[in-house]
Amino acid sequence: MNIRENIRPGGRSARVQASVHKAVRDLLSKMDRNDVTIPLIATEAGVTPSTIYRRWGDLQELLADVAVERLRPDAPPKDTGSARTDLEQWAEQYADEMASGPGRAMIRDVLSSVGADTRNAGKCCGYTREQLQVIADRARDRGEVFPDVEAVIDEVVAPIMYRILFDQAPPTSAKVLSLVERMLPARRAT
């Protein structure tokens, strides 16, 4: 991928990135993804196509970069007062968002850009880890037992993503809740 690391957070580079990302989002909201081209994006963003090629390399890398940014959570998981319900609500929302039409398109964009460079996919996985770590930290602060975040990724997130990627039907709410149940069994009255 040609996106330069360590780009200054302000200045022209940040303005170009913001303008190009906005142009991509605007065009995707108005037209079919297959009709979006770098020259159209450049015109919409007010930059030259060479600016986009120099920074992102090709359309797929640009779409992946925009998708990664859109997949970044904008808030921590809801605090329900219980690790179990925190995880249930987070997992249901995650499954709904990722299984939606826009969610699936963003996943495809991220995965199709991977090739030899897995930075974009790694960023998405990092976002998921961060969200789950917030839930785990809250649980620990409340004195609740919570599994290792990697185990939650393996036992809850991975089956959700597998269904979204390879099954015609996305995981149902009941299926998502059953995955959480295996990780955090409900306490039974004795």
Secondary structure, 3 states (H helix, E strand, C coil): CCCCCCCCCCHHHHHHHHHHHHHHHHHHHHCCHHHCCHHHHHHHHCCCHHHHHHHHCCHHHHHHHHHHHHHCCCCCCCCCCCHHHHHHHHHHHHHHHHHCHHHHHHHHHHHHCCCCCCHHHHHHHHHHHHHHHHHHHHHHHCCCCCCCHHHHHHHHHHHHHHHHHHCCCCCCHHHHHHHHHHHCCCCCCC
